[in-house]
Amino acid sequence: MFCRLRDFGITSFCRLVSIRAETIGRFSEFGMCFNASNVQQAAREFTLSRAFKSTKGLLLIAFQSKWLSVALFACLCCIAFSAQIVAGQMIEESTSVPPSRGIGSAFISRTSEIHAEPGSAGVNVSWKFINHWDFPMVIERFEENCGCLRGQMSKDAVGPGGEGSIQATFIPGPYRGKLRKSLHVRFVGHEKPVELIAEVSIPSTIKLSRHELVWPVNQKPFAQTIEVRAGTPTEFLITDLTGISKDQFLLDQETIVPGRHYRITVTPAEGVTKGTKCLQVRTNSADPRDRIMAIFLTTGAEASVLSESMDKQNSLHSLKP
């Protein structure tokens, strides 16, 4: 901007000073008293390459002539007005087009949270964005890290200031719990892609409060309980408890909320053999993966085994949705 203002000012000054003798004669008719030869000499000195060095001479001439002073004042006003226009254009450009902002800044949020039902064919995921640039936003391609999250290609352009969205489909497959999957999207005209995140929660149809029961060595057997709850709105029934000998463990099943919540109490029998057994909780769940659920029963465990079991239980509880 400075160079533009400088060139404009220098050109105006040179035009002002390079007044020929004929024009000076016309000024003298209005009663202006100045030496015309001095003006011609100054005009020769005020060339483009020496404009700044001759500023002092220009000011001396301007003060000697009333009309030259008026013309100089008008020239400076034009320069100030031009500077204001140029500055306004630069401010407008800097606010309307943010070239330094990455493509990720267009998205309201790059993370989308969704809930997927177990066994569903697919769940729609979307991310909204706003075009901050002065050219259309068009999807070039998707870069998928996992086949379970697939972008839906669209060639529709979103104009400057417009709103759009990226659509994708998440396929739950055998996944359970909370997942975090990413999808990279490239836009035409942008060098780097944007990473979009899908945080998916896939509950199990049936939840167990504990997956392992441990009884320490040299301790009298005591009762422990397992809570069996529905993880989705679909109800279920416990059809059988198998896998262990009834002379080794005493089992008691209690219905808390029909179809939604059951409690299993397990107590080792006197003289139970040391080791690990597997209790199978069979259900009529709509999800085949939850029709047989395993619970490990360990008796006569050493302190290290007991500590490891407690760590596992704490980890499972911390991962609960």
C-alpha positions as CSV (number, residue, x, y, z in Angstrom):
1,M,0.0,0.0,0.0
2,F,2.9,2.4,0.8
3,C,4.4,1.9,-2.7
4,R,1.0,2.8,-4.3
5,L,0.7,5.9,-2.2
6,R,4.2,6.9,-2.8
7,D,3.9,6.6,-6.6
8,F,0.7,8.5,-6.6
9,G,2.2,11.4,-4.6
10,I,5.3,11.6,-6.6
11,T,3.4,11.7,-9.9
12,S,1.1,14.5,-8.5
13,F,4.1,16.5,-7.3
14,C,5.9,16.2,-10.6
15,R,2.9,17.3,-12.6
16,L,2.4,20.2,-10.3
17,V,6.0,21.5,-10.5
18,S,6.5,20.9,-14.2
19,I,4.4,23.9,-15.1
20,R,5.6,25.5,-18.2
21,A,6.3,29.2,-18.6
22,E,3.1,29.9,-20.5
23,T,1.0,28.7,-17.5
24,I,3.1,30.9,-15.2
25,G,2.4,33.9,-17.4
26,R,-1.3,33.3,-16.9
27,F,-0.9,33.1,-13.2
28,S,0.9,36.5,-13.2
29,E,-2.1,38.1,-14.8
30,F,-3.9,37.6,-11.5
31,G,-1.4,39.6,-9.7
32,M,0.9,36.8,-8.5
33,C,4.5,38.1,-8.0
34,F,7.1,35.4,-8.4
35,N,10.2,34.8,-10.6
36,A,9.2,32.6,-13.6
37,S,12.8,31.6,-14.3
38,N,13.0,30.1,-10.8
39,V,9.8,28.1,-11.4
40,Q,11.2,26.7,-14.7
41,Q,14.5,25.8,-12.9
42,A,12.6,24.0,-10.2
43,A,10.5,22.1,-12.7
44,R,13.6,20.7,-14.4
45,E,15.0,19.6,-11.0
46,F,11.8,17.8,-9.9
47,T,12.1,14.7,-11.9
48,L,10.8,11.2,-10.9
49,S,14.2,9.9,-9.7
50,R,14.9,13.1,-7.5
51,A,11.4,13.9,-6.3
52,F,12.1,13.4,-2.7
53,K,15.4,15.2,-2.7
54,S,13.7,18.4,-4.1
55,T,10.9,18.5,-1.6
56,K,12.4,21.6,0.0
57,G,12.4,23.5,-3.3
58,L,8.8,22.5,-4.0
59,L,7.7,23.9,-0.6
60,L,9.6,27.2,-1.2
61,I,7.9,27.7,-4.5
62,A,4.5,26.8,-3.0
63,F,4.8,29.4,-0.3
64,Q,5.8,32.1,-2.8
65,S,2.6,31.6,-4.8
66,K,-0.9,31.7,-3.4
67,W,-2.3,29.5,-6.3
68,L,0.5,27.0,-6.0
69,S,-0.2,26.6,-2.3
70,V,-3.9,26.0,-3.1
71,A,-3.0,23.4,-5.7
72,L,-0.5,21.7,-3.4
73,F,-3.2,21.5,-0.7
74,A,-5.7,20.0,-3.1
75,C,-3.1,17.4,-4.2
76,L,-2.4,16.3,-0.6
77,C,-6.2,16.0,0.0
78,C,-6.4,13.7,-3.1
79,I,-3.5,11.6,-1.7
80,A,-5.2,11.2,1.7
81,F,-8.5,10.3,0.1
82,S,-6.8,7.6,-2.1
83,A,-5.1,6.2,1.0
84,Q,-8.4,5.9,2.7
85,I,-9.9,4.0,-0.2
86,V,-6.9,1.6,-0.5
87,A,-6.9,0.9,3.2
88,G,-10.6,0.2,3.1
89,Q,-10.1,-2.3,0.3
90,M,-7.3,-4.1,2.2
91,I,-9.4,-4.3,5.4
92,E,-12.4,-5.7,3.4
93,E,-10.2,-8.3,1.7
94,S,-8.6,-9.4,5.0
95,T,-12.0,-9.9,6.7
96,S,-13.8,-11.6,3.8
97,V,-11.1,-14.2,2.9
98,P,-9.0,-15.8,5.6
99,P,-6.2,-17.4,3.6
100,S,-4.2,-18.3,6.7
101,R,-7.0,-20.4,8.2
102,G,-7.0,-24.1,7.5
103,I,-9.8,-26.1,6.0
104,G,-10.6,-27.5,9.4
105,S,-11.8,-24.0,10.5
106,A,-14.8,-24.3,8.2
107,F,-16.3,-27.1,10.4
108,I,-18.5,-26.2,13.3
109,S,-17.3,-29.3,15.0
110,R,-14.9,-32.0,13.6
111,T,-16.2,-34.6,16.1
112,S,-19.7,-36.2,15.8
113,E,-21.1,-38.4,18.5
114,I,-23.6,-41.1,17.5
115,H,-25.4,-44.1,19.1
116,A,-25.5,-47.4,17.2
117,E,-27.8,-50.3,18.0
118,P,-26.1,-53.7,18.1
119,G,-26.4,-55.6,14.8
120,S,-27.7,-52.6,12.8
121,A,-26.9,-52.4,9.1
122,G,-25.5,-48.9,9.3
123,V,-25.7,-45.5,11.1
124,N,-25.6,-42.1,9.4
125,V,-22.9,-39.6,10.6
126,S,-22.7,-36.0,9.5
127,W,-20.4,-33.0,10.1
128,K,-21.6,-29.4,9.2
129,F,-19.4,-26.7,7.8
130,I,-19.5,-23.1,6.5
131,N,-17.6,-21.9,3.5
132,H,-15.4,-18.9,4.7
133,W,-13.6,-18.6,1.3
134,D,-14.4,-16.7,-1.9
135,F,-14.6,-19.8,-4.0
136,P,-16.9,-22.9,-3.8
137,M,-16.1,-25.9,-1.6
138,V,-16.2,-29.2,-3.5
139,I,-15.3,-32.6,-2.1
140,E,-12.3,-34.1,-4.0
141,R,-12.1,-37.5,-2.3
142,F,-12.2,-39.4,1.0
143,E,-9.3,-41.1,2.7
144,E,-10.8,-43.9,4.9
145,N,-8.8,-45.5,7.7
146,C,-11.4,-48.2,8.4
147,G,-14.0,-49.8,6.2
148,C,-16.5,-49.4,9.0
149,L,-16.7,-45.6,8.3
150,R,-17.4,-44.7,4.7
151,G,-17.9,-41.2,3.3
152,Q,-20.7,-40.5,0.9
153,M,-19.3,-38.8,-2.2
154,S,-21.1,-35.6,-3.4
155,K,-20.1,-33.3,-6.2
156,D,-22.5,-30.5,-5.1
157,A,-20.6,-27.2,-4.6
158,V,-21.1,-25.0,-1.5
159,G,-20.7,-21.4,-2.5
160,P,-19.0,-18.6,-0.5
161,G,-20.8,-18.1,2.8
162,G,-23.0,-21.2,2.3
163,E,-23.5,-24.1,4.6
164,G,-22.9,-27.8,3.8
165,S,-22.3,-31.1,5.4
166,I,-20.2,-34.2,5.1
167,Q,-22.2,-37.4,5.2
168,A,-20.8,-40.9,6.1
169,T,-22.1,-44.3,7.1
170,F,-20.8,-46.2,10.1
171,I,-21.2,-50.0,10.1
172,P,-21.2,-51.4,13.6
173,G,-20.3,-55.0,12.7
174,P,-18.9,-56.9,15.7
175,Y,-17.9,-53.8,17.6
176,R,-19.0,-53.1,21.2
177,G,-18.6,-50.3,23.7
178,K,-17.2,-46.8,22.7
179,L,-15.3,-46.4,19.5
180,R,-13.4,-43.5,17.9
181,K,-13.0,-43.7,14.1
182,S,-11.6,-41.1,11.8
183,L,-12.3,-40.0,8.2
184,H,-10.0,-37.7,6.1
185,V,-11.7,-35.5,3.5
186,R,-9.9,-33.5,0.8
187,F,-11.5,-30.5,-0.8
188,V,-10.7,-29.1,-4.3
189,G,-8.3,-26.1,-4.0
190,H,-7.0,-27.0,-0.5
191,E,-3.6,-28.6,0.0
192,K,-4.3,-30.5,3.2
193,P,-7.2,-32.7,4.2
194,V,-9.4,-32.3,7.2
195,E,-9.7,-35.1,9.8
196,L,-13.3,-35.8,10.9
197,I,-13.9,-37.9,14.0
198,A,-16.9,-40.2,14.8
199,E,-17.3,-41.2,18.4
200,V,-19.6,-44.2,18.4
201,S,-21.4,-45.8,21.4
202,I,-22.5,-49.4,20.8
203,P,-24.1,-50.9,23.8
204,S,-24.4,-54.6,24.5
205,T,-27.9,-56.0,24.7
206,I,-27.0,-57.5,28.0
207,K,-24.6,-56.1,30.6
208,L,-22.8,-58.0,33.4
209,S,-21.7,-56.2,36.5
210,R,-18.8,-58.6,36.9
211,H,-17.1,-61.1,34.5
212,E,-15.0,-62.8,37.2
213,L,-15.5,-63.9,40.8
214,V,-12.5,-64.7,43.0
215,W,-12.3,-66.3,46.5
216,P,-8.9,-66.0,48.2
217,V,-7.0,-69.0,49.6
218,N,-7.4,-70.0,53.2
219,Q,-10.7,-68.1,53.5
220,K,-14.1,-69.5,54.3
221,P,-16.3,-69.4,51.1
222,F,-18.8,-66.5,51.0
223,A,-21.5,-65.4,48.6
224,Q,-20.9,-63.0,45.7
225,T,-23.5,-61.5,43.4
226,I,-23.6,-60.6,39.7
227,E,-26.1,-58.1,38.3
228,V,-27.4,-58.9,34.8
229,R,-29.1,-56.0,33.1
230,A,-30.5,-55.1,29.7
231,G,-28.3,-52.7,27.8
232,T,-30.9,-51.7,25.2
233,P,-34.7,-51.2,25.3
234,T,-35.1,-54.9,24.2
235,E,-36.1,-57.2,27.0
236,F,-34.5,-60.6,27.6
237,L,-34.8,-63.7,29.8
238,I,-32.1,-65.9,31.5
239,T,-32.9,-69.4,30.2
240,D,-30.2,-71.4,32.0
241,L,-27.1,-71.4,34.2
242,T,-24.7,-74.1,33.1
243,G,-21.0,-75.0,32.9
244,I,-20.3,-75.8,36.5
245,S,-21.1,-78.7,38.9
246,K,-23.8,-77.9,41.4
247,D,-21.9,-79.8,44.1
248,Q,-19.1,-77.2,43.7
249,F,-21.1,-74.0,43.7
250,L,-24.5,-73.0,44.9
251,L,-26.4,-70.8,42.4
252,D,-29.4,-68.6,43.1
253,Q,-31.2,-66.5,40.5
254,E,-33.5,-63.6,41.4
255,T,-35.7,-61.4,39.2
256,I,-35.4,-57.7,40.1
257,V,-37.2,-56.2,37.1
258,P,-38.8,-58.7,34.7
259,G,-37.1,-58.7,31.3
260,R,-34.7,-56.0,32.4
261,H,-32.7,-56.9,35.6
262,Y,-31.7,-60.2,37.2
263,R,-29.3,-61.0,40.1
264,I,-27.2,-64.2,40.3
265,T,-25.7,-65.2,43.7
266,V,-22.8,-67.6,43.6
267,T,-21.5,-69.4,46.8
268,P,-18.7,-72.0,46.7
269,A,-19.6,-75.3,48.4
270,E,-17.6,-76.7,51.3
271,G,-14.6,-78.6,50.0
272,V,-14.6,-77.0,46.5
273,T,-11.5,-77.8,44.5
274,K,-9.0,-75.0,43.9
275,G,-8.9,-73.6,40.4
276,T,-11.0,-71.7,37.8
277,K,-14.3,-72.7,36.4
278,C,-16.6,-71.1,33.9
279,L,-20.2,-70.3,34.5
280,Q,-22.3,-69.9,31.4
281,V,-25.3,-67.5,31.6
282,R,-27.6,-68.4,28.7
283,T,-30.2,-65.9,27.5
284,N,-32.7,-65.4,24.7
285,S,-31.1,-62.1,23.6
286,A,-31.8,-60.8,20.1
287,D,-28.1,-60.5,19.6
288,P,-26.5,-63.9,19.1
289,R,-23.3,-62.7,20.8
290,D,-25.2,-62.3,24.1
291,R,-26.9,-65.6,24.2
292,I,-24.1,-67.3,26.0
293,M,-22.1,-65.1,28.5
294,A,-19.2,-66.4,30.5
295,I,-18.3,-65.7,34.1
296,F,-15.1,-67.1,35.5
297,L,-15.1,-68.5,39.1
298,T,-11.7,-68.8,40.8
299,T,-11.3,-70.4,44.2
300,G,-8.2,-70.7,46.4
301,A,-6.6,-67.7,44.6
302,E,-3.3,-66.3,45.8
303,A,-3.0,-62.6,46.7
304,S,-1.4,-61.7,43.3
305,V,-4.3,-63.4,41.4
306,L,-6.8,-61.5,43.6
307,S,-5.2,-58.2,43.0
308,E,-5.1,-58.8,39.2
309,S,-8.8,-59.7,39.3
310,M,-9.7,-56.5,41.1
311,D,-7.7,-54.5,38.5
312,K,-9.7,-56.1,35.7
313,Q,-13.0,-55.3,37.4
314,N,-12.0,-51.7,37.9
315,S,-11.0,-51.4,34.3
316,L,-14.3,-52.8,33.1
317,H,-16.3,-50.4,35.3
318,S,-14.3,-47.4,34.0
319,L,-15.1,-48.4,30.4
320,K,-18.9,-48.5,30.9
321,P,-20.8,-46.0,28.7
